[in-house]
Amino acid sequence: MRYADWCETVLRGVIGRPDDAYMFGMPHLAVALGLKEQTTWGDAPERDLDHAIIAACDDLEQIGLIATKSWSHVAPTLDARPYRKESLRGLWPRLRAGDLDPDEELFLDAVSSLSEVAHDDHAEARWIVTSEAFDHLGWEWDRTRSLNLIKVLEAHLFVAKQLTLGDSHRVRLRLAGAVRSMDEIGDALGEARSHLAAGRLRAAGCVCGVEIERALKTLCIAFEAEVRARLPTIADYNDALKAKKVYQQPTWRKIQHLGDLRNKCAHVLAEEPTEAEVRELLEDADAVLRALPPGPTSDDMATGRHDDERPVKTRR
């Protein structure tokens, strides 16, 4: 189980609690969720489970869905009412929103990798030292850089922090950060952001272009949009989707511009791509890909048929 789904499980446990007893705390939640038999703190594994519940409750309280009093009392707020039946995933777009620079994205991904621990029936968001994330990324330790990264990620509620007077900066993944890290589009553009952070502008632009083309091809398959070229490019897919009225002129124009920026990265032209242009390509691609309509139908996904195994309709 991933941490984002674990938070939803905990929320359902709080909403569905059997009574209004004051002592409905973290160990009681573990029992209510069927994860242990007694309401004591127990041995080390049980304490780890209780602390996993504490982290989830802390994050749910941060977004206003539950209220807690220390570790002994937890209750749903009125804002939690819709989630008695609805999935918490309806909040995902809002939770994951936030403008991050490439190195901030990389740092968040490193924290996610080190902090999130998935189990079959629950998930943990463990505290880590930021120097571990720096080592994970191959970065030289820099106290000021660590503080600056934490400041931005905490402002977006992507991480929680514990700072001391020394260099021991501790962070853990929050629900919003888990959503951001597990996001498919964010994952798809992660390699491009890594190249950009390392100054490999052409590589970043080309990888981003591949993801744009992949998404457009998927839509052409899903909506049976006829592509005119036998070896389609971003522009060909884009034209086909506009002709099929999958999206309107403003989106078509934006994708055309992104295709031009990608071509500048992929071909030897008169001018070299600038960092500002590649950053624009990545940021606008992220926004455009999120705004596109859904791709393959649920039936297609259920059969396990991969996009690349289905032919694009091309005009002969």
HUVENRA-V131033 format. One record per backbone hydrogen bond with DSSP energy under -0.5 kcal/mol. NH is the residue of the N-H (numbers start at 1). CO is the residue of the C=O. E is the energy in kcal/mol with one decimal. If there is no record, write none. Layout:
# HUVENRA-V131033
NH&CO&E, NH&CO&E
This chain:
# HUVENRA-V131033
6&2&-2.0, 7&3&-2.1, 8&4&-1.2, 9&5&-2.1, 10&6&-2.5, 11&7&-2.3, 12&8&-2.4, 13&9&-1.8, 14&10&-2.2, 15&11&-2.7, 16&12&-2.3, 17&14&-1.2, 24&21&-0.6, 24&22&-1.5, 25&23&-1.0, 26&71&-1.7, 29&25&-2.2, 30&26&-2.0, 31&27&-1.7, 32&28&-2.7, 33&29&-2.4, 34&31&-1.6, 35&30&-2.8, 36&30&-0.8, 47&43&-2.6, 48&44&-2.6, 49&45&-1.9, 50&46&-2.5, 51&47&-2.6, 52&48&-1.8, 53&49&-1.9, 54&50&-2.3, 55&51&-2.3, 56&52&-1.9, 57&53&-2.8, 58&54&-2.6, 59&55&-2.1, 60&56&-2.5, 61&57&-2.4, 62&58&-1.7, 63&59&-1.1, 64&61&-1.6, 65&60&-2.6, 66&60&-0.6, 67&75&-3.0, 69&73&-2.4, 72&69&-1.3, 73&69&-1.2, 74&24&-1.1, 75&67&-2.4, 77&65&-2.2, 80&77&-1.3, 81&78&-1.5, 83&80&-1.4, 84&81&-1.9, 85&82&-1.1, 86&82&-2.3, 90&87&-1.6, 91&88&-2.3, 92&89&-1.1, 94&91&-0.5, 95&91&-2.5, 96&92&-2.6, 97&93&-0.6, 97&94&-0.6, 100&98&-0.8, 104&101&-0.5, 105&101&-2.2, 106&102&-2.3, 107&103&-2.2, 108&104&-2.4, 109&105&-2.4, 110&106&-2.1, 111&107&-2.6, 112&108&-2.7, 113&109&-2.3, 114&110&-2.0, 115&111&-3.0, 116&112&-2.0, 117&124&-2.2, 119&1&-0.5, 119&122&-2.3, 124&117&-2.9, 126&115&-2.7, 128&171&-3.1, 130&169&-3.0, 132&129&-1.9, 133&129&-0.8, 134&130&-2.1, 135&131&-2.4, 136&132&-2.4, 137&133&-1.7, 138&134&-0.8, 138&135&-0.7, 139&134&-2.7, 146&142&-2.4, 147&143&-2.3, 148&144&-2.3, 149&145&-2.4, 150&146&-2.4, 151&147&-2.3, 152&148&-1.7, 153&149&-2.4, 154&150&-2.8, 155&151&-1.6, 156&152&-1.3, 157&154&-1.7, 158&153&-2.8, 159&153&-0.8, 160&172&-2.3, 162&170&-2.6, 169&167&-1.5, 170&162&-2.8, 170&168&-0.6, 171&128&-2.5, 172&160&-1.7, 174&158&-2.3, 176&157&-0.6, 177&157&-0.6, 178&174&-2.4, 179&175&-2.4, 180&176&-2.4, 181&177&-2.5, 182&178&-2.2, 183&179&-0.7, 183&180&-0.6, 187&183&-2.3, 188&184&-2.5, 189&185&-2.0, 190&187&-1.0, 191&187&-0.5, 193&189&-2.1, 194&190&-2.0, 195&191&-2.1, 196&192&-2.2, 197&193&-2.7, 198&194&-1.5, 199&196&-1.6, 200&195&-2.8, 201&199&-1.5, 204&200&-2.3, 205&201&-2.4, 206&202&-2.5, 207&203&-2.5, 208&204&-2.2, 209&205&-2.1, 210&206&-2.0, 211&207&-1.8, 212&208&-2.1, 213&209&-2.7, 214&210&-2.6, 215&211&-2.1, 216&212&-2.4, 217&213&-2.6, 218&214&-2.2, 219&215&-1.8, 220&216&-2.4, 221&217&-2.2, 222&218&-2.5, 223&219&-2.9, 224&220&-0.5, 224&221&-0.6, 225&220&-2.1, 227&313&-3.6, 237&233&-2.4, 238&234&-2.6, 239&235&-2.5, 240&236&-2.2, 241&237&-2.3, 242&238&-2.0, 243&239&-2.6, 244&240&-1.7, 245&242&-1.3, 246&241&-2.7, 247&241&-0.6, 252&248&-2.2, 253&249&-2.9, 254&250&-2.1, 255&251&-2.5, 256&252&-2.3, 257&253&-2.0, 258&254&-2.2, 259&255&-2.5, 260&256&-1.9, 261&257&-2.2, 262&258&-2.5, 263&259&-2.4, 264&260&-1.7, 265&261&-1.2, 266&262&-1.9, 267&263&-2.0, 269&267&-1.2, 278&274&-2.2, 279&275&-2.6, 280&276&-2.2, 281&277&-2.4, 282&278&-2.3, 283&279&-2.7, 284&280&-2.8, 285&281&-2.1, 286&282&-2.2, 287&283&-1.8, 288&284&-2.9, 289&285&-2.9, 290&286&-1.4, 291&287&-1.1, 291&288&-0.5, 292&288&-0.9, 301&297&-2.1, 302&298&-2.3, 303&299&-1.6, 304&300&-0.5, 304&301&-1.0, 305&300&-1.3, 306&304&-0.5, 309&306&-1.7, 310&307&-1.8, 314&312&-0.6, 315&227&-1.9
